[in-house]
């Protein structure tokens, strides 16, 4: 059985430090709210 996967959002960083800071933000409280808002926009959550 195959499932289709769609990329809803993609971020790229030139600096490893910037990427790590963004990752920590998204794993925190405000970041989770941001992700949930994005998922609700596409009716996936």
C-alpha positions as CSV (number, residue, x, y, z in Angstrom):
1,X,0.0,0.0,0.0
2,X,1.3,3.4,-0.9
3,X,0.7,6.7,0.8
4,X,1.3,10.1,-0.8
5,X,3.2,12.6,1.2
6,X,3.0,16.3,0.5
7,X,5.5,18.9,1.6
8,X,3.5,21.7,3.1
9,X,6.3,23.9,4.3
10,X,10.1,23.9,3.7
11,X,12.8,26.0,5.3
12,X,16.4,26.2,4.4
13,X,19.2,28.0,6.3
14,X,22.7,28.9,5.3
15,X,23.9,28.8,8.9
16,X,23.7,25.8,11.2
17,X,23.2,28.1,14.2
18,X,20.2,29.7,12.6
19,X,18.7,26.3,11.8
20,X,19.3,25.1,15.4
21,X,17.6,28.2,16.8
22,X,14.6,27.8,14.6
23,X,14.3,24.1,15.5
24,X,14.4,25.0,19.3
25,X,11.7,27.7,18.6
26,X,9.4,25.2,16.8
27,X,9.8,22.6,19.6
28,X,8.8,25.2,22.2
29,X,5.3,26.5,23.1
30,X,5.0,29.3,20.6
31,X,6.5,27.2,17.8
32,X,4.0,24.4,18.4
33,X,1.2,26.9,18.1
34,X,2.6,28.1,14.8
35,X,2.8,24.5,13.5
36,X,-0.7,23.8,14.6
37,X,-2.0,26.9,12.9
38,X,-0.2,25.8,9.7
39,X,-1.7,22.3,9.9
40,X,-5.2,23.7,10.6
41,X,-4.9,25.9,7.5
42,X,-4.6,22.8,5.4
43,X,-7.1,20.8,7.4
44,X,-4.6,18.2,8.5
45,X,-5.0,18.6,12.2
